[in-house]
């Protein structure tokens, strides 16, 4: 069980070696835009973990061309999978604006970069001057 303050954003990302499918039982976790139809065993474990911790596989939520969903390619250059995922608190998933694969950069790996755009508003807390209290700024990260 993940323990964090309610206002914090908890994200789990990386090479999870999971194929998350479109099964009805995992519809609260997986989006309609996942590359696979059926989850593998690791995918089932990750989906069960996400359900228990009220998380969503945000990497399956955004509609893109199939080429921008593939995160791993086998050395034979014919088999591709979406096995790198991003999990986020379900109540904070609106902070993620997009997730897609970048195929251009050569990182000498069989994985592709996964780009995530997060937009979160932060409050400025004054240290000495109280004139700026309550001013909001927008932080955009890529």
Phi, psi and omega in degrees: 000133180272128178246118178207154176304150186300327183277350180282153174258123177255122178235135173240122182219152177147191179279094183268355183051044182237134170259112179263121184264188183257027181297146182300325184294335182253020183293339176284339181260309186266142176276177180283350187256028176283153183286332186256152176269328183234136178282148171272182184299318177296323178298320178296319179295318179294318179296319177295320176299316181296319179297315180297329184254014177055053181239164180231142174278089187293338179291350179253009187265340189256138181276121177218167172299154181304323182298335180267005176256337184288126182248348183216140178233134180289151181304338178283357176064016179245328182263126178232150181216161171253091184243354175260124186228165177233122175254141180216154176307135181299322181284352179247010186291344177290345178286338178271121183264334180195149173221126176204164182270139174257114184267346186289310184296134178266109181249017178053049181217163175271003175255154175257154176295144175247118181263132178235130176254121181242134177235118184222136175270134179242147177263140177275124176257119183290143177263319181236320185262128181265007180292328185265015183294134178087006178275133181256143173238158178252129179250123179240126185238142175233000000 
